[in-house]
Amino acid sequence: MCIQINPFRTETHFYHDFLIFIYLFICMVKRLMARIFTILIPTQVSEAV
């Protein structure tokens, strides 16, 4: 009974998963960038000055 194919439903599910993936990816990148900036920027500023 679950094998019935509904293209609209699978499409919306795909877009939903895609949006969740993008959201998680952006969160990961933001966290990573924040960590990198906190590590790198003070040393770069002190080297530049």
LINNORUR-V190556 format. One record per residue. N is the residue number from 1. RES is the residue in one small letter. PSI is psi in degrees with one decimal (999 if undefined). Layout:
n: {N | N}
res: {RES | RES}
psi: {PSI | PSI}
This chain:
n: {1 | 2 | 3 | 4 | 5 | 6 | 7 | 8 | 9 | 10 | 11 | 12 | 13 | 14 | 15 | 16 | 17 | 18 | 19 | 20 | 21 | 22 | 23 | 24 | 25 | 26 | 27 | 28 | 29 | 30 | 31 | 32 | 33 | 34 | 35 | 36 | 37 | 38 | 39 | 40 | 41 | 42 | 43 | 44 | 45 | 46 | 47 | 48 | 49}
res: {m | c | i | q | i | n | p | f | r | t | e | t | h | f | y | h | d | f | l | i | f | i | y | l | f | i | c | m | v | k | r | l | m | a | r | i | f | t | i | l | i | p | t | q | v | s | e | a | v}
psi: {-24.2 | -7.0 | -9.1 | 127.1 | 125.1 | 103.7 | -39.0 | -42.5 | -45.8 | -35.6 | -47.3 | -37.4 | -41.3 | -47.3 | -37.3 | -48.6 | -37.9 | -43.1 | -41.1 | -41.8 | -44.2 | -41.3 | -46.1 | -38.1 | -43.6 | -40.4 | -42.7 | -44.7 | -41.9 | -45.0 | -42.5 | -44.1 | -40.9 | -42.8 | -44.0 | -42.8 | -41.8 | -28.9 | -43.7 | -40.3 | -44.0 | -41.0 | -40.1 | -40.6 | -43.3 | -33.8 | -39.3 | -35.3 | 999}
